[in-house]
Amino acid sequence: MRVVVVGAGPAGMAAARTAADAGAEVTMVDAEPEAGGQFLRGRARFAHPGVTHLKNTEAWLVEGGTVHLRGPRQLPFDALVIATGAYDRPLPFPGWDGPGVITAGAAQALAKQGVTLAERVVVTGTGPFLLPVATALQDLGATLVGVYEANSPLAWARETKAVAANLHKVTELAKYRRVLPRLETRTAVIAKHGSRVTVAKLDSAWRPVSHRTVQADLVCVGYGFLPRTDLVPHAARTGGFYDVDERQQTSVPGVYAAGEVTGIGGADLSEAEGVVAGAAAAGREPPADALKAVRDGLLFAAALARAHAVKPGWRTWLTQDTTVCRCEKVSLGDLGTATTMRELKLTSRVAMGRCQGRICARNAAELTGIPFDAQRRVIAVPIPLGELAALPEEDQ
């Protein structure tokens, strides 16, 4: 049994280990130089005698029972596990495309390498991920001007079942107690001009009700995460995330998914899903404890999605000249009156740049009222035409 795992974060590593322990011939492919993903960056020490780890390797297409890799190279499989994770979702506001604004994930990745980009720092967005980012920056000596959470923590009062099943999540808050005094809720950065940052108090729909100016050199933005689901674009999805059954199998036979490509619920849920997917991919029954961990973790993931949902009022933060697509320099006023994503791309060039809409497409869809189609691409990452030309010709 040949199992290929794409991604080497908590989910991918767990899937690779589990499948190898079950006797499968496992290859784990990852674009990074070391395993660990964003969560364990620089801290993972992955080694397993039954796993071939292909580092610095990008997968760009799944075709039948073959994964196409940069190089070019083809990797045949009997079962495939997608564990490619997710990336930050920024929301545009006046000045977000200028210097001194980065995603919260980028700030954390730099902090894990001992790098801060500024002395006075603001962290803004929604979700518990803001707290470890703020903590990492403060630990490196940055002055934390504020941590601005757009939603209200009172939403968690309605999630008693999810909290009771995941009490360890509550105790994790103690690790971030030093930044809690800087936390303000129902608050967000809505503009940045140089070091002048406009901070607004929000209503329940995220419409500004008052604002003030603070001085900061760096704004770190994170409004949840978007999944990396480009590799198997024809698999069924909900809200952009892969739909999976209790064995983590997608709608495509022989293709499994684990971790943040199926929903956002933390590293422990990702690891449990990886164990389930790895066992199933190797033709074994998933362990009962892993299945229970997934069920409990999914309760938390669903509660997290409700408590930290992106509200429509963010669209009122923009002016007509606010950049929506950074790659192609498309502003809000350029979006026009398109009624489909294809028409929007052709008339404004939004989502036509190097990122291929990974950053801007969902925001553009919400700003125009066009249904978001989750960007179903045939080729998952940019590749040179020479690599396409080097592929063997198919028999006619």
C-alpha positions as CSV (number, residue, x, y, z in Angstrom):
1,M,0.0,0.0,0.0
2,R,1.5,3.3,-1.1
3,V,0.4,6.3,0.9
4,V,1.3,9.8,0.0
5,V,0.9,12.6,2.6
6,V,1.0,16.2,1.4
7,G,1.9,18.5,4.3
8,A,4.1,18.0,7.3
9,G,2.4,19.9,10.1
10,P,0.7,18.2,13.1
11,A,-1.9,16.5,10.8
12,G,0.6,15.4,8.1
13,M,3.2,14.0,10.6
14,A,0.5,12.1,12.5
15,A,-0.9,10.7,9.3
16,A,2.5,9.6,8.0
17,R,3.5,8.0,11.3
18,T,0.2,6.1,11.6
19,A,0.2,4.9,8.1
20,A,3.8,3.7,8.3
21,D,3.1,2.0,11.6
22,A,0.3,0.1,9.9
23,G,2.8,-1.2,7.3
24,A,2.2,1.2,4.4
25,E,4.9,2.6,2.2
26,V,4.7,6.3,3.1
27,T,6.0,9.4,1.4
28,M,5.5,12.7,3.1
29,V,5.8,15.8,0.8
30,D,6.2,19.3,2.1
31,A,7.3,22.6,0.7
32,E,9.2,23.6,3.8
33,P,12.8,22.7,4.7
34,E,11.7,21.0,7.9
35,A,8.6,19.3,9.3
36,G,6.3,21.0,11.8
37,G,4.1,23.4,9.9
38,Q,3.3,26.8,11.3
39,F,2.4,25.5,14.7
40,L,5.7,23.6,15.3
41,R,8.0,25.6,13.2
42,G,11.5,25.1,14.3
43,R,10.5,22.7,17.1
44,A,9.5,19.5,15.3
45,R,12.0,16.7,15.0
46,F,10.3,14.3,12.6
47,A,11.9,10.9,11.9
48,H,10.3,7.6,11.1
49,P,12.0,4.6,9.4
50,G,8.9,3.9,7.4
51,V,8.5,7.4,6.0
52,T,10.3,9.1,3.2
53,H,10.2,12.8,3.8
54,L,10.6,14.9,0.7
55,K,11.5,18.4,1.9
56,N,11.4,21.7,-0.1
57,T,9.1,19.9,-2.5
58,E,5.9,21.4,-3.9
59,A,2.9,19.3,-5.1
60,W,1.1,21.1,-7.9
61,L,-1.5,18.6,-9.3
62,V,-3.3,15.4,-8.4
63,E,-4.2,13.4,-11.5
64,G,-5.8,10.0,-11.1
65,G,-3.5,8.0,-8.8
66,T,-0.5,10.3,-9.3
67,V,0.8,13.4,-7.5
68,H,2.8,15.7,-9.7
69,L,5.7,17.4,-7.9
70,R,7.9,20.3,-8.9
71,G,11.0,19.1,-10.6
72,P,9.1,17.7,-12.5
73,R,8.5,14.3,-10.8
74,Q,5.5,12.0,-10.5
75,L,4.6,10.1,-7.3
76,P,2.1,7.3,-7.7
77,F,-0.2,6.4,-4.7
78,D,-2.9,4.0,-3.6
79,A,-4.2,6.5,-1.0
80,L,-3.6,10.2,-0.6
81,V,-3.8,12.3,2.6
82,I,-4.1,16.1,2.1
83,A,-2.8,17.9,5.2
84,T,-1.8,21.2,3.6
85,G,-3.1,23.4,6.4
86,A,-4.4,27.0,6.1
87,Y,-3.2,30.5,5.9
88,D,-4.3,33.9,7.4
89,R,-7.2,35.8,6.1
90,P,-6.6,39.5,6.2
91,L,-9.4,42.0,5.7
92,P,-8.7,45.1,3.7
93,F,-8.9,48.6,5.2
94,P,-7.3,51.9,4.1
95,G,-3.6,51.5,4.3
96,W,-3.5,47.7,4.7
97,D,-1.4,47.5,1.5
98,G,1.3,49.9,2.7
99,P,4.4,49.3,4.8
100,G,3.9,48.2,8.4
101,V,1.0,45.8,7.9
102,I,1.5,42.0,7.8
103,T,-0.5,39.0,8.7
104,A,-0.6,37.6,12.2
105,G,0.8,34.3,10.9
106,A,3.8,36.1,9.3
107,A,4.5,37.9,12.5
108,Q,4.4,34.7,14.5
109,A,6.7,32.9,11.9
110,L,9.2,35.7,12.2
111,A,9.0,35.8,16.0
112,K,9.8,32.1,16.1
113,Q,13.0,33.0,14.3
114,G,13.7,35.7,16.9
115,V,12.7,38.6,14.5
116,T,10.5,41.5,15.2
117,L,9.9,44.2,12.6
118,A,9.0,47.1,14.8
119,E,9.0,48.4,18.3
120,R,5.4,49.5,18.7
121,V,3.0,46.7,17.6
122,V,-0.7,46.2,17.3
123,V,-2.4,42.8,16.8
124,T,-5.9,42.9,15.3
125,G,-8.5,40.5,14.0
126,T,-10.6,37.7,15.6
127,G,-9.9,34.4,17.2
128,P,-7.7,32.9,19.9
129,F,-4.7,32.9,17.5
130,L,-4.2,36.6,18.3
131,L,-3.0,35.9,21.8
132,P,0.0,33.6,21.0
133,V,1.1,36.1,18.3
134,A,0.9,39.0,20.7
135,T,2.7,37.0,23.4
136,A,5.5,36.0,21.0
137,L,6.1,39.6,20.0
138,Q,6.0,40.9,23.6
139,D,8.5,38.2,24.6
140,L,10.9,39.6,22.0
141,G,10.7,43.0,23.5
142,A,8.1,44.7,21.3
143,T,5.8,47.3,22.9
144,L,2.3,45.9,22.6
145,V,0.1,48.9,21.9
146,G,-3.0,46.7,21.8
147,V,-4.6,43.4,21.0
148,Y,-7.9,44.1,19.3
149,E,-10.5,41.4,19.0
150,A,-13.4,42.3,16.8
151,N,-15.9,39.9,18.4
152,S,-17.2,39.6,21.9
153,P,-16.0,36.8,24.3
154,L,-19.6,36.6,25.5
155,A,-20.4,34.5,22.5
156,W,-18.6,31.6,24.2
157,A,-21.2,31.6,27.0
158,R,-23.5,29.9,24.5
159,E,-20.9,27.2,23.8
160,T,-21.0,25.3,27.1
161,K,-21.0,21.8,25.4
162,A,-17.9,22.5,23.3
163,V,-16.1,24.1,26.3
164,A,-16.9,21.2,28.6
165,A,-15.5,18.7,26.0
166,N,-12.3,20.8,25.6
167,L,-11.4,22.2,29.0
168,H,-7.7,22.0,28.2
169,K,-8.4,24.9,25.8
170,V,-9.4,27.1,28.7
171,T,-6.3,26.3,30.7
172,E,-4.2,27.3,27.6
173,L,-5.3,30.9,28.2
174,A,-3.0,31.0,31.2
175,K,0.0,31.0,28.9
176,Y,-1.1,34.3,27.5
177,R,-2.1,36.1,30.7
178,R,0.6,38.8,30.3
179,V,-1.0,40.2,27.1
180,L,-4.6,40.0,28.4
181,P,-4.4,43.5,29.9
182,R,-3.8,44.8,26.4
183,L,-6.9,43.0,25.0
184,E,-9.9,45.0,23.9
185,T,-13.0,43.3,22.5
186,R,-15.4,44.6,19.9
187,T,-12.5,46.6,18.6
188,A,-10.5,46.6,15.3
189,V,-8.0,48.6,13.3
190,I,-9.9,50.2,10.4
191,A,-7.2,52.4,8.9
192,K,-3.4,53.0,9.0
193,H,-1.6,56.0,7.6
194,G,2.1,55.9,8.5
195,S,2.4,55.4,12.2
196,R,-1.2,56.7,12.8
197,V,-3.5,53.8,13.3
198,T,-7.3,54.2,13.5
199,V,-8.9,51.9,16.1
200,A,-12.6,51.6,16.2
201,K,-15.1,50.3,18.7
202,L,-17.6,48.1,16.8
203,D,-21.2,47.1,17.1
204,S,-22.3,43.5,16.8
205,A,-22.1,43.6,13.0
206,W,-18.7,45.2,13.1
207,R,-19.8,48.6,12.0
208,P,-17.7,51.3,13.7
209,V,-19.5,53.3,16.4
210,S,-16.5,55.4,17.6
211,H,-12.8,55.6,16.9
212,R,-9.5,56.9,18.1
213,T,-5.9,57.1,16.9
214,V,-3.0,55.2,18.4
215,Q,0.7,55.3,17.4
216,A,2.1,52.0,16.1
217,D,4.8,50.9,13.6
218,L,3.4,47.5,12.8
219,V,-0.1,46.1,12.5
220,C,-0.5,42.3,12.5
221,V,-3.8,41.2,11.0
222,G,-5.6,37.9,11.3
223,Y,-9.3,37.3,10.6
224,G,-9.3,33.5,10.8
225,F,-7.9,31.2,8.2
226,L,-8.5,30.0,4.7
227,P,-7.8,26.4,3.8
228,R,-5.2,25.3,1.2
229,T,-7.5,23.0,-0.8
230,D,-6.1,23.7,-4.3
231,L,-4.6,20.3,-4.8
232,V,-7.9,18.4,-5.1
233,P,-10.2,21.1,-6.3
234,H,-13.0,18.8,-7.4
235,A,-13.6,17.4,-3.9
236,A,-16.8,18.5,-2.1
237,R,-16.4,21.5,0.2
238,T,-18.4,23.6,2.6
239,G,-17.3,27.1,3.2
240,G,-14.1,26.3,1.3
241,F,-13.2,23.4,3.7
242,Y,-13.1,19.8,2.5
243,D,-16.1,17.7,3.5
244,V,-15.0,14.4,5.1
245,D,-16.6,11.4,6.7
246,E,-15.8,9.8,10.1
247,R,-12.6,8.2,8.5
248,Q,-11.5,11.6,7.1
249,Q,-12.2,10.5,3.5
250,T,-13.2,13.2,1.0
251,S,-15.8,12.8,-1.7
252,V,-13.0,11.5,-3.9
253,P,-12.3,7.8,-3.4
254,G,-8.9,7.1,-1.9
255,V,-8.3,10.7,-1.0
256,Y,-8.3,11.7,2.7
257,A,-8.0,15.1,4.4
258,A,-6.8,16.1,7.8
259,G,-6.1,19.2,9.8
260,E,-7.1,22.7,8.9
261,V,-8.1,21.8,5.3
262,T,-11.3,20.4,7.0
263,G,-11.9,23.2,9.5
264,I,-10.1,25.2,12.1
265,G,-9.9,23.6,15.6
266,G,-6.3,23.7,16.8
267,A,-3.2,21.5,16.6
268,D,-4.7,18.8,18.8
269,L,-7.7,18.3,16.5
270,S,-5.4,18.3,13.5
271,E,-3.2,15.6,15.0
272,A,-6.1,13.4,15.9
273,E,-7.5,13.8,12.4
274,G,-4.1,12.9,11.0
275,V,-4.1,9.7,13.0
276,V,-7.6,8.8,11.8
277,A,-6.7,9.6,8.1
278,G,-3.4,7.8,8.3
279,A,-5.0,4.6,9.6
280,A,-7.8,4.7,7.1
281,A,-5.4,5.4,4.2
282,A,-3.4,2.3,5.2
283,G,-6.6,0.2,5.2
284,R,-6.8,-0.1,9.1
285,E,-9.5,0.8,11.5
286,P,-8.8,4.2,13.1
287,P,-8.0,4.0,16.9
288,A,-11.0,4.7,19.1
289,D,-9.2,7.3,21.2
290,A,-8.4,9.3,18.0
291,L,-12.0,9.1,16.8
292,K,-13.2,10.5,20.2
293,A,-10.6,13.2,20.1
294,V,-11.8,14.2,16.7
295,R,-15.5,14.3,17.8
296,D,-14.6,16.5,20.8
297,G,-12.3,18.7,18.7
298,L,-15.1,19.2,16.1
299,L,-17.3,20.5,18.8
300,F,-14.7,23.2,19.6
301,A,-14.1,23.9,15.9
302,A,-17.8,24.5,15.3
303,A,-18.0,26.8,18.4
304,L,-14.9,28.6,17.3
305,A,-16.4,29.3,13.9
306,R,-19.6,30.7,15.4
307,A,-17.9,32.8,18.2
308,H,-15.3,34.3,15.8
309,A,-17.3,34.6,12.6
310,V,-16.4,37.5,10.2
311,K,-19.3,39.9,10.3
312,P,-20.5,41.9,7.3
313,G,-19.8,45.4,8.9
314,W,-16.2,45.1,7.9
315,R,-17.2,46.2,4.4
316,T,-18.0,49.7,5.8
317,W,-14.3,50.2,6.7
318,L,-13.3,50.7,3.1
319,T,-13.3,53.8,0.9
320,Q,-13.6,53.7,-2.9
321,D,-9.8,53.9,-3.3
322,T,-9.0,51.2,-0.8
323,T,-7.0,48.4,-2.4
324,V,-8.8,45.0,-2.5
325,C,-6.3,43.1,-4.7
326,R,-2.7,43.9,-3.9
327,C,-1.2,41.9,-6.8
328,E,-3.1,43.8,-9.5
329,K,-3.7,47.1,-7.6
330,V,-7.5,46.7,-7.8
331,S,-9.4,49.1,-5.6
332,L,-13.0,48.8,-4.2
333,G,-14.1,51.3,-6.9
334,D,-12.7,49.1,-9.6
335,L,-14.8,46.1,-8.8
336,G,-17.8,47.3,-10.8
337,T,-21.1,45.5,-11.2
338,A,-20.0,41.9,-12.1
339,T,-22.4,39.1,-11.2
340,T,-20.0,36.1,-11.4
341,M,-16.5,35.6,-10.2
342,R,-15.3,34.9,-13.8
343,E,-16.9,38.2,-14.9
344,L,-15.3,40.0,-11.9
345,K,-11.9,38.7,-12.8
346,L,-12.2,39.6,-16.5
347,T,-13.5,43.2,-15.9
348,S,-11.3,44.2,-12.9
349,R,-8.4,41.7,-12.9
350,V,-9.0,41.0,-9.2
351,A,-7.6,37.6,-8.3
352,M,-5.5,37.5,-11.5
353,G,-2.1,38.2,-10.0
354,R,0.6,35.9,-8.6
355,C,-1.5,34.9,-5.5
356,Q,-4.3,33.8,-7.9
357,G,-6.9,35.2,-5.5
358,R,-5.8,33.3,-2.4
359,I,-5.7,36.6,-0.5
360,C,-8.3,38.8,-2.2
361,A,-10.9,36.5,-3.9
362,R,-13.1,35.9,-0.8
363,N,-13.0,39.5,0.2
364,A,-13.9,40.6,-3.3
365,A,-16.8,38.2,-3.4
366,E,-18.2,39.5,-0.2
367,L,-17.8,43.1,-1.2
368,T,-19.7,42.5,-4.5
369,G,-22.2,40.0,-3.3
370,I,-20.9,37.4,-5.7
371,P,-21.0,33.8,-4.4
372,F,-17.6,32.7,-3.4
373,D,-16.5,29.6,-5.5
374,A,-13.4,28.7,-3.4
375,Q,-11.1,29.3,-6.4
376,R,-11.1,25.8,-7.9
377,R,-7.8,25.8,-9.8
378,V,-6.4,23.0,-11.9
379,I,-2.8,23.8,-11.0
380,A,-2.2,24.3,-7.3
381,V,1.0,26.4,-7.3
382,P,2.8,28.6,-9.9
383,I,5.1,26.5,-12.0
384,P,7.4,27.3,-15.0
385,L,6.1,26.4,-18.4
386,G,9.3,24.4,-18.9
387,E,8.2,21.9,-16.3
388,L,4.9,21.4,-18.1
389,A,6.7,20.9,-21.3
390,A,9.0,18.3,-19.7
391,L,6.1,16.1,-18.7
392,P,5.9,12.8,-20.7
393,E,3.4,12.9,-23.6
394,E,0.2,10.9,-23.1
395,D,-0.7,8.1,-25.5
396,Q,-3.5,9.2,-27.8
